[in-house]
Amino acid sequence: MKRLKGLRERLSTRDQPFDGWLLLAVLSLMLIGWVMVTSASTGVAASLTGNAWYFSIRHGIFLVVALLVATLMLKVPLVWWKANGPLLLLVGIALLVLVLLVGREINGSKRWLSIPGVPFNLQASEVAKLCLIAYMAGYLERFLPQVRRQWGAFMRPLLVMALIALLLILEPDYGAVVVMTSCVMGMLLLAGAPWGRFVLLLGLVGLAGFYVAIAEPYRLARLTSFADPWADQFASGYQLTQALIAYGRGHWLGMGLGNSVQKLFYLPEAHTDFVFAVLAEELGLFGAIGVVGLFALLIYRAMAVGRRAELAGLPFAAYLSYGIALVVGAQAFINIAVSTGMLPTKGLTLPLLSYGGSSLLVSAVMMALLLRADIETRQAVRRTRPTAPREGAGRRRASRLDKQGAAR
């Protein structure tokens, strides 16, 4: 017991300026992501561009830019995000409208904006996630008592989410709808809204989701292929069956880094949506569990940052941290669940790992906001602690009192 307590003290970051475990998880996932994108994309890159390292170089550039932007965002106080939350929400909605009007269509979906001078397509839904979290954190700080007692204050953010969901469905981007709706509902739940409201809303959302799922033939085909992908393994079930083959080939220790077979034109989107399947094939069960463990560590530390901020009387920092943890957790869970056959196919990247400039950039900004919330919380806690006099000053003061007593 004594040893365990000593180990916990050594591993604690309580007296540090920021949470080192959170930073370690983030940087580890980014580095693993670069390695796996490089491994998963060489064949496709050589076929499309003649340069096997094309996607690896681009991802490395995205990584450097994301780290530089995150460093700049780390210097921005949270009060700026709180003050500009409504404006950021309008920016997010405007981007979602703009992508429907002039967006670039890829694989039947209008999700990307081509901006002149920017060497990658901007995915509007990624920016909208960050804007929505900042707005929700500010809203909950301003109207927390009303959210807990009144239906009107509880429903207002859900109406905003309904508008965003409508725009996302028109793209279509159902994965983003699920992630962002889960985030808003989770933030309201963590704010202390009554459980009964969630039960009612979940029932209504479930009925609406069922209708949307069967309204179009291709969506119904996705559901049936998800239930039994081997029944149509060369058509609607192709992606999932190839991903499952990758998991089966990985066994315990994997085929070795760079030795994946499924990435060689068998598994579509191997370096984007299905990068985790390639990782499991090359690094095996232990490698896959290690990456899941890093995501668990990141989400746990993010929730811990939010809890410390809430106890320190910093509600905006608390709900911002909760929102980021919920978005990253939901997106990582859905991506991994899709590639393992637990959920129907959705076009969602794996945060910090998958190839993609927009996803990596927004994820890095979210991590910077988490660290900023942690730093501001620790500074606020230190300011409230009583400061003990320094040892030397205490001895000098005692000596003076002794001399005065002797003189009397």
Secondary structure as GFF3:
##gff-version 3
##sequence-region A 1 408
A	DSSP	alpha_helix	2	11	.	.	.	ID=ss1
A	DSSP	alpha_helix	20	49	.	.	.	ID=ss2
A	DSSP	alpha_helix	54	74	.	.	.	ID=ss3
A	DSSP	alpha_helix	78	83	.	.	.	ID=ss4
A	DSSP	alpha_helix	85	102	.	.	.	ID=ss5
A	DSSP	beta_strand	104	106	.	.	.	ID=ss6
A	DSSP	beta_strand	109	114	.	.	.	ID=ss7
A	DSSP	beta_strand	121	123	.	.	.	ID=ss8
A	DSSP	alpha_helix	124	149	.	.	.	ID=ss9
A	DSSP	alpha_helix	151	170	.	.	.	ID=ss10
A	DSSP	alpha_helix	174	190	.	.	.	ID=ss11
A	DSSP	alpha_helix	195	215	.	.	.	ID=ss12
A	DSSP	alpha_helix	217	227	.	.	.	ID=ss13
A	DSSP	three_ten_helix	229	232	.	.	.	ID=ss14
A	DSSP	alpha_helix	238	250	.	.	.	ID=ss15
A	DSSP	alpha_helix	275	311	.	.	.	ID=ss16
A	DSSP	alpha_helix	315	339	.	.	.	ID=ss17
A	DSSP	alpha_helix	357	384	.	.	.	ID=ss18
A	DSSP	alpha_helix	391	407	.	.	.	ID=ss19
###
